[in-house]
Amino acid sequence: TIEQAVADGATVPIFYESRLPELRIVGQSLDKIFDLVYTARTPEEREAIKKRFGTEEAIAGAPKRIEAICLDLIDHFTKYIHPNGFKAQIVTPTRDAAVTYKETLDKLNAPQSAIVISGSNDDREHLVRWHLSDDEKKKTIERFKKEDDPLAIIVVCDMLLTGFDAPIEQVMYLDSPLKEHTLLQAIARVNRPCGDKKTYGLIVDYWGVSE
């Protein structure tokens, strides 16, 4: 069990912290707002708009929302995680959101970060510029795992959530609607022991998965 693994020293305990509740994505309220804003549209038009723009993931990717999270995230990381030599993973709901996170972190002069997302031949230019070859992904992951490498934050979407073992990672900033088995697999990324200073792993929740 999780408790036995912690007691044996095979893993460290995982703590959970919910931050910025005003930025959480709550699906039920989206429909109410939508009905008020688009009350004059035909049912067909409303359905088309909702299908394209009215999803939780679309709202989550709003640049102003991500900027607010990044400001909070950078403050938390530079005060409580980075000074002890540990690193962070940001889990995003879409590849578009992952790119927005990466570009926002750079704009705000965050500690060095990298983005690891899948690529497709149909991707638009803003995604293509962040495509990595398999060899480049491997090198990025190897850099992230090294204590003395300045790469401190890795931004992902549907990648490095299972079977990814990086003891140097202490915190996962979670901004994605993960559930059940996938959620359990993901949060276990932070519970690997790494020296005496790492006494716990931390999940910082910006999505509101605890609800």
SERO-4910 file (N, C-alpha, C, O; in steps of 0.05 Angstrom, whole numbers):
BEGIN
 pado doro    nc1    nc2    nc3   cac1   cac2   cac3    cc1    cc2    cc3    oc1    oc2    oc3
  Thr    A     17    -24      0      0      0      0     18     25      0     42     24      5
  Ile    A      5     48     -5     19     73     -5     31     78     23     54     87     25
  Glu    A     16     72     44     26     77     71     50     60     77     69     69     90
  Gln    A     50     35     68     72     16     73     97     26     58    119     24     68
  Ala    A     93     35     33    116     45     17    129     68     31    154     71     30
  Val    A    113     86     42    124    110     56    138    101     81    160    110     87
  Ala    A    126     82     96    138     72    121    165     58    116    183     60    132
  Asp    A    167     44     94    191     30     86    213     48     75    236     40     72
  Gly    A    205     73     68    224     91     56    227     88     26    244    100     14
  Ala    A    210     71     14    211     67    -15    200     92    -30    208     97    -52
  Thr    A    182    106    -16    171    131    -28    169    152     -5    171    145     18
  Val    A    165    177    -13    159    198      7    129    204      6    117    198    -15
  Pro    A    118    215     27     89    221     26     83    243      6    100    260      0
  Ile    A     59    242     -4     50    262    -23     30    281     -9     10    272      2
  Phe    A     36    307    -10     18    327      1      3    341    -22     12    341    -45
  Tyr    A    -20    352    -15    -38    364    -35    -44    393    -27    -50    398     -3
  Glu    A    -43    411    -46    -49    439    -40    -66    450    -63    -58    448    -86
  Ser    A    -89    462    -57   -105    475    -77   -100    505    -76   -101    517    -55
  Arg    A    -94    516   -100    -88    544   -101   -105    559   -122   -115    546   -140
  Leu    A   -108    585   -118   -124    602   -137   -151    590   -143   -157    585   -167
  Pro    A   -168    586   -123   -194    574   -129   -211    590   -148   -229    579   -161
  Glu    A   -207    617   -150   -223    633   -168   -216    627   -197   -231    635   -215
  Leu    A   -194    613   -203   -187    606   -230   -194    578   -237   -188    568   -259
  Arg    A   -206    563   -219   -214    536   -225   -234    534   -247   -251    553   -251
  Ile    A   -233    513   -262   -253    508   -284   -276    491   -273   -271    468   -265
  Val    A   -299    502   -273   -323    487   -263   -344    487   -286   -355    507   -292
  Gly    A   -348    463   -297   -364    461   -322   -392    471   -320   -402    483   -339
  Gln    A   -405    467   -297   -434    474   -295   -438    504   -300   -458    512   -312
  Ser    A   -420    521   -290   -424    549   -292   -420    559   -321   -430    580   -328
  Leu    A   -405    544   -337   -400    552   -364   -426    553   -380   -431    571   -396
  Asp    A   -443    533   -376   -469    533   -390   -487    556   -383   -500    567   -401
  Lys    A   -487    564   -358   -503    587   -350   -494    613   -363   -510    628   -374
  Ile    A   -468    617   -363   -456    641   -376   -462    640   -406   -470    660   -418
  Phe    A   -458    617   -418   -463    614   -447   -491    621   -454   -496    636   -474
  Asp    A   -510    611   -439   -539    616   -445   -546    646   -444   -562    656   -459
  Leu    A   -533    660   -425   -538    689   -423   -526    705   -446   -538    723   -457
  Val    A   -501    698   -453   -487    713   -473   -498    708   -501   -500    726   -517
  Tyr    A   -506    683   -507   -514    676   -534   -544    672   -537   -553    656   -553
  Thr    A   -559    686   -520   -588    681   -520   -602    688   -546   -623    676   -552
  Ala    A   -590    706   -562   -603    714   -588   -596    696   -611   -608    698   -632
  Arg    A   -578    677   -607   -570    659   -629   -590    636   -632   -605    629   -614
  Thr    A   -591    625   -656   -608    601   -662   -596    577   -647   -572    577   -641
  Pro    A   -612    557   -642   -602    533   -629   -578    520   -644   -559    510   -632
  Glu    A   -580    521   -671   -558    509   -687   -532    525   -683   -511    514   -680
  Glu    A   -535    552   -684   -511    569   -680   -499    565   -653   -475    563   -649
  Arg    A   -516    563   -633   -507    560   -605   -492    534   -602   -471    532   -589
  Glu    A   -502    513   -614   -490    487   -612   -462    487   -625   -443    475   -615
  Ala    A   -460    500   -648   -435    502   -663   -414    517   -647   -391    509   -645
  Ile    A   -423    539   -635   -404    556   -619   -395    540   -594   -372    540   -587
  Lys    A   -414    527   -581   -408    512   -557   -388    490   -563   -370    484   -547
  Lys    A   -392    476   -585   -375    454   -592   -346    463   -596   -327    449   -590
  Arg    A   -343    487   -608   -317    497   -615   -303    511   -591   -279    508   -587
  Phe    A   -318    528   -577   -305    545   -557   -315    541   -528   -302    551   -510
  Gly    A   -336    526   -524   -348    525   -498   -340    501   -481   -354    493   -463
  Thr    A   -316    490   -486   -307    468   -470   -290    478   -447   -279    500   -447
  Glu    A   -288    461   -427   -271    467   -404   -242    472   -413   -229    491   -403
  Glu    A   -233    455   -431   -205    458   -440   -200    484   -455   -179    496   -452
  Ala    A   -220    493   -471   -217    518   -485   -215    542   -466   -199    560   -470
  Ile    A   -233    542   -446   -232    563   -426   -206    562   -410   -195    583   -403
  Ala    A   -197    538   -404   -172    535   -388   -148    547   -402   -129    555   -389
  Gly    A   -149    547   -429   -126    556   -444   -125    586   -447   -107    596   -461
  Ala    A   -143    601   -436   -144    630   -439   -118    642   -429   -110    637   -406
  Pro    A   -104    658   -445    -78    669   -437    -77    684   -411    -58    681   -396
  Lys    A    -98    700   -405    -99    715   -380   -100    696   -356    -88    701   -335
  Arg    A   -115    674   -359   -117    655   -337    -90    642   -332    -81    639   -310
  Ile    A    -77    633   -354    -51    620   -351    -30    639   -340    -13    631   -325
  Glu    A    -32    664   -348    -13    684   -338    -16    687   -307      4    688   -293
  Ala    A    -41    688   -298    -46    690   -269    -35    666   -254    -23    668   -233
  Ile    A    -39    642   -266    -28    618   -254      2    618   -254     15    611   -233
  Cys    A     15    626   -276     44    627   -278     56    646   -257     77    640   -246
  Leu    A     44    669   -253     54    687   -232     54    674   -205     73    676   -190
  Asp    A     32    660   -198     30    646   -173     50    623   -172     63    619   -151
  Leu    A     51    608   -193     69    584   -195     98    592   -192    113    579   -177
  Ile    A    107    613   -206    135    622   -204    142    630   -176    163    623   -166
  Asp    A    123    645   -163    128    654   -136    131    630   -117    149    629   -101
  His    A    113    610   -120    114    587   -103    139    571   -108    153    562    -89
  Phe    A    146    566   -133    169    549   -140    195    562   -131    212    548   -120
  Thr    A    198    587   -136    224    601   -129    227    604    -99    250    607    -89
  Lys    A    205    604    -83    207    607    -54    211    580    -40    227    578    -21
  Tyr    A    197    559    -49    195    535    -33    207    510    -46    212    491    -31
  Ile    A    211    509    -72    220    485    -85    249    487    -96    266    472    -89
  His    A    253    507   -112    278    511   -126    302    515   -107    324    505   -112
  Pro    A    299    531    -85    322    535    -67    333    509    -55    357    509    -48
  Asn    A    318    488    -54    327    463    -43    338    444    -65    346    422    -59
  Gly    A    339    455    -90    351    439   -111    332    421   -126    341    404   -142
  Phe    A    306    424   -121    286    406   -134    273    420   -158    275    444   -162
  Lys    A    258    403   -173    247    412   -198    217    408   -199    205    397   -181
  Ala    A    205    418   -222    175    418   -223    166    408   -251    179    410   -271
  Gln    A    142    397   -250    128    389   -275    101    403   -276     87    404   -256
  Ile    A     95    415   -299     68    428   -302     52    410   -321     61    405   -344
  Val    A     29    402   -312     11    384   -329    -12    401   -339    -27    412   -324
  Thr    A    -14    403   -366    -34    421   -378    -56    404   -392    -51    381   -399
  Pro    A    -79    417   -398   -101    402   -409    -99    397   -439   -111    378   -450
  Thr    A    -85    415   -454    -83    413   -483    -55    421   -491    -40    433   -476
  Arg    A    -48    413   -516    -21    421   -526    -20    452   -530      1    464   -526
  Asp    A    -42    463   -538    -43    493   -541    -38    506   -514    -22    526   -513
  Ala    A    -50    496   -493    -46    507   -466    -17    503   -458     -5    521   -445
  Ala    A     -5    480   -465     23    475   -458     41    496   -470     60    506   -457
  Val    A     36    503   -495     52    523   -509     48    551   -496     68    565   -492
  Thr    A     23    557   -489     18    583   -475     33    584   -449     44    605   -442
  Tyr    A     33    562   -434     48    561   -409     77    566   -414     89    583   -400
  Lys    A     89    552   -433    118    555   -438    125    584   -446    144    595   -436
  Glu    A    109    595   -464    114    622   -473    110    643   -451    125    663   -449
  Thr    A     91    638   -433     86    656   -410    108    654   -390    117    674   -379
  Leu    A    118    630   -384    140    626   -366    165    642   -376    179    655   -361
  Asp    A    170    640   -402    193    654   -414    189    684   -411    208    699   -405
  Lys    A    165    693   -417    159    722   -416    163    733   -387    172    756   -384
  Leu    A    157    717   -367    159    725   -339    186    719   -327    189    721   -302
  Asn    A    205    711   -343    232    705   -333    232    684   -311    246    686   -291
  Ala    A    217    663   -315    216    640   -296    243    625   -298    258    629   -317
  Pro    A    249    608   -278    271    590   -281    269    574   -307    247    571   -318
  Gln    A    291    565   -317    292    552   -344    272    529   -346    270    513   -328
  Ser    A    257    529   -368    236    509   -373    239    496   -400    253    507   -418
  Ala    A    225    474   -404    224    461   -430    196    449   -433    182    444   -414
  Ile    A    188    445   -458    161    434   -464    165    408   -479    180    406   -497
  Val    A    149    388   -470    150    362   -483    121    354   -489    106    346   -472
  Ile    A    114    356   -515     88    349   -525     90    332   -550    111    332   -563
  Ser    A     69    318   -557     69    303   -582     65    322   -605     56    344   -602
  Gly    A     73    313   -629     70    329   -653     54    315   -674     52    290   -675
  Ser    A     42    330   -692     26    320   -714     32    335   -740     40    358   -739
  Asn    A     29    322   -763     34    335   -788     14    357   -794     19    375   -810
  Asp    A     -9    356   -780    -30    376   -784    -27    400   -766    -44    418   -767
  Asp    A     -7    401   -749     -4    422   -730      1    449   -743     14    452   -763
  Arg    A    -11    470   -730     -6    497   -739     22    506   -729     34    494   -713
  Glu    A     30    529   -741     58    538   -737     65    542   -708     88    536   -700
  His    A     47    552   -691     54    558   -663     59    532   -648     73    533   -627
  Leu    A     49    509   -657     55    484   -645     80    472   -657     97    460   -643
  Val    A     83    475   -683    106    463   -698    133    472   -687    152    457   -685
  Arg    A    134    497   -679    159    508   -669    169    495   -643    192    498   -636
  Trp    A    151    481   -630    158    467   -605    160    437   -609    165    423   -589
  His    A    158    428   -634    162    399   -638    190    391   -632    209    405   -638
  Leu    A    194    368   -619    220    357   -614    222    329   -627    203    314   -628
  Ser    A    246    323   -637    251    296   -647    252    277   -623    255    286   -600
  Asp    A    251    251   -628    253    232   -606    279    236   -590    280    233   -566
  Asp    A    301    241   -605    327    245   -593    327    270   -575    339    271   -554
  Glu    A    314    292   -585    313    317   -570    296    313   -545    303    324   -524
  Lys    A    274    298   -547    258    292   -523    274    277   -502    273    283   -478
  Lys    A    289    257   -511    305    241   -493    326    259   -479    330    256   -455
  Lys    A    339    276   -494    359    294   -482    347    313   -462    359    319   -441
  Thr    A    323    324   -469    309    342   -451    303    328   -424    306    340   -403
  Ile    A    293    303   -426    286    288   -402    311    282   -386    310    284   -361
  Glu    A    333    275   -399    358    270   -385    368    295   -370    377    293   -348
  Arg    A    365    318   -383    373    343   -371    356    349   -346    367    357   -325
  Phe    A    330    344   -348    312    350   -326    319    333   -302    316    342   -279
  Lys    A    328    308   -307    334    290   -285    360    296   -270    364    287   -247
  Lys    A    377    312   -282    403    318   -270    401    341   -250    389    362   -255
  Glu    A    412    337   -226    411    357   -205    425    382   -213    417    404   -205
  Asp    A    448    380   -227    464    404   -233    457    417   -259    471    436   -268
  Asp    A    435    408   -273    427    421   -298    407    443   -291    389    439   -275
  Pro    A    410    467   -304    392    489   -298    363    486   -307    346    502   -300
  Leu    A    358    465   -324    330    460   -332    313    452   -308    317    431   -297
  Ala    A    296    470   -299    282    467   -273    253    459   -275    242    447   -257
  Ile    A    240    466   -298    211    461   -301    206    448   -328    217    456   -348
  Ile    A    189    427   -328    182    414   -352    152    415   -356    137    409   -337
  Val    A    143    424   -379    114    429   -385    105    406   -404    117    401   -424
  Val    A     83    392   -396     74    369   -411     44    370   -416     29    384   -403
  Cys    A     36    354   -436      7    348   -440      6    319   -449     15    312   -471
  Asp    A     -6    302   -433     -9    273   -439     17    259   -443     18    239   -457
  Met    A     38    269   -432     64    256   -434     78    257   -407     74    275   -391
  Leu    A     96    237   -402    112    236   -378     95    235   -352    103    245   -331
  Leu    A     71    223   -355     53    221   -332     53    192   -321     45    188   -298
  Thr    A     63    173   -336     65    146   -327     93    135   -334    103    142   -356
  Gly    A    105    120   -317    130    107   -323    153    127   -325    175    120   -335
  Phe    A    149    151   -316    170    172   -317    182    175   -289    168    184   -271
  Asp    A    207    168   -286    219    167   -259    240    188   -257    262    185   -268
  Ala    A    234    210   -243    253    232   -239    252    240   -209    236    257   -202
  Pro    A    269    228   -193    269    234   -164    272    263   -158    263    272   -137
  Ile    A    286    278   -175    291    307   -171    265    323   -172    265    346   -162
  Glu    A    244    312   -183    218    326   -184    204    325   -158    197    303   -148
  Gln    A    199    348   -146    185    348   -120    157    358   -123    139    350   -107
  Val    A    151    375   -142    124    386   -144    112    383   -172    126    385   -192
  Met    A     87    376   -173     71    375   -197     50    397   -196     33    396   -179
  Tyr    A     51    416   -214     31    437   -216     10    426   -236     15    424   -260
  Leu    A    -13    420   -225    -33    405   -240    -55    424   -251    -70    436   -235
  Asp    A    -57    426   -277    -78    442   -289    -91    426   -312    -91    434   -335
  Ser    A   -102    403   -304   -114    385   -323   -134    367   -309   -130    360   -286
  Pro    A   -156    360   -323   -177    344   -309   -171    315   -308   -186    298   -318
  Leu    A   -149    307   -296   -142    279   -293   -160    265   -274   -170    278   -255
  Lys    A   -165    239   -278   -184    225   -261   -173    197   -256   -157    186   -271
  Glu    A   -181    186   -233   -178    158   -226   -150    147   -231   -131    158   -220
  His    A   -147    126   -247   -121    113   -250   -100    132   -261    -77    132   -252
  Thr    A   -108    148   -281    -89    167   -293    -79    187   -273    -55    194   -272
  Leu    A    -97    196   -256    -90    215   -235    -70    202   -215    -50    215   -207
  Leu    A    -76    178   -207    -59    164   -188    -31    160   -199    -11    163   -186
  Gln    A    -31    152   -225     -5    148   -238     11    174   -240     35    174   -236
  Ala    A     -3    196   -246     10    222   -250     22    232   -223     45    240   -223
  Ile    A      6    231   -202     16    243   -177     40    227   -165     55    237   -149
  Ala    A     42    202   -174     65    185   -164     91    195   -176    112    184   -168
  Arg    A     91    214   -194    116    225   -205    132    239   -184    156    243   -187
  Val    A    118    248   -163    132    265   -143    140    251   -118    151    263    -99
  Asn    A    135    225   -116    140    211    -90    165    195    -89    169    179    -71
  Arg    A    183    199   -108    209    184   -108    229    197    -89    233    222    -90
  Pro    A    241    182    -71    261    194    -53    284    206    -68    292    196    -89
  Cys    A    296    227    -57    319    241    -69    334    256    -48    330    280    -45
  Gly    A    351    242    -34    367    255    -13    351    262     12    326    257     13
  Asp    A    364    273     32    352    279     57    332    302     57    313    303     72
  Lys    A    337    320     38    320    345     37    292    339     26    273    354     33
  Lys    A    289    319     11    262    313     -1    247    295     18    249    271     18
  Thr    A    231    309     35    216    294     55    187    289     46    172    275     60
  Tyr    A    179    301     24    152    298     14    151    306    -16    169    319    -26
  Gly    A    130    296    -30    124    306    -57     99    322    -55     83    318    -37
  Leu    A     95    341    -73     73    360    -71     57    362    -97     69    364   -119
  Ile    A     31    360    -95     13    366   -118      0    393   -113    -15    396    -93
  Val    A      4    412   -130     -9    438   -129    -30    439   -150    -24    437   -174
  Asp    A    -55    441   -141    -78    437   -159    -90    464   -167   -100    479   -150
  Tyr    A    -89    470   -193   -101    494   -204   -127    488   -218   -142    506   -226
  Trp    A   -133    463   -222   -157    455   -237   -181    451   -218   -204    458   -225
  Gly    A   -176    440   -195   -197    433   -176   -205    404   -177   -228    397   -174
  Val    A   -185    386   -182   -191    357   -184   -201    346   -158   -215    325   -158
  Ser    A   -195    359   -135   -205    348   -110   -235    348   -108   -247    333    -93
  Glu    A   -248    366   -123   -277    368   -123   -290    344   -136   -314    342   -137
***
